[in-house]
Amino acid sequence: MTNLTAKDLDVLVHVLTGEEMAFKKARMYANTLTDAALAGEMEQIASQHEQRFLALYSVLGGTR
């Protein structure tokens, strides 16, 4: 892990929270949509947010 300042950590936690909320909400929407094409698009969006979340989380040395 690189040396992060307190400000860096604050920003990282803020972005992590946003990405986590985005992928969870998008996944929830994907599971509730009745249009298969829209559900598929929403699942792709959820996966992209989750990938960003995991990449940022790994900066903190976390594993999931």
Contacts in CASP RR format, 6 or more apart in sequence:
PFRMAT RR
TARGET T0000
AUTHOR 0000-0000-0000
METHOD contacts of the structure
MODEL  1
MTNLTAKDLDVLVHVLTGEEMAFKKARMYANTLTDAALAGEMEQIASQHE
QRFLALYSVLGGTR
1 59 0 8 1.000
1 60 0 8 1.000
1 61 0 8 1.000
2 59 0 8 1.000
4 12 0 8 1.000
4 59 0 8 1.000
12 56 0 8 1.000
12 59 0 8 1.000
12 60 0 8 1.000
15 56 0 8 1.000
16 53 0 8 1.000
16 56 0 8 1.000
16 57 0 8 1.000
19 49 0 8 1.000
19 50 0 8 1.000
19 52 0 8 1.000
19 53 0 8 1.000
19 56 0 8 1.000
20 53 0 8 1.000
22 45 0 8 1.000
22 46 0 8 1.000
22 49 0 8 1.000
23 46 0 8 1.000
23 47 0 8 1.000
23 49 0 8 1.000
23 50 0 8 1.000
23 53 0 8 1.000
24 46 0 8 1.000
26 42 0 8 1.000
26 43 0 8 1.000
26 45 0 8 1.000
26 46 0 8 1.000
26 49 0 8 1.000
27 42 0 8 1.000
27 43 0 8 1.000
27 46 0 8 1.000
27 50 0 8 1.000
29 42 0 8 1.000
30 39 0 8 1.000
30 40 0 8 1.000
30 42 0 8 1.000
30 43 0 8 1.000
30 45 0 8 1.000
30 46 0 8 1.000
31 39 0 8 1.000
33 39 0 8 1.000
33 42 0 8 1.000
54 64 0 8 1.000
57 64 0 8 1.000
END
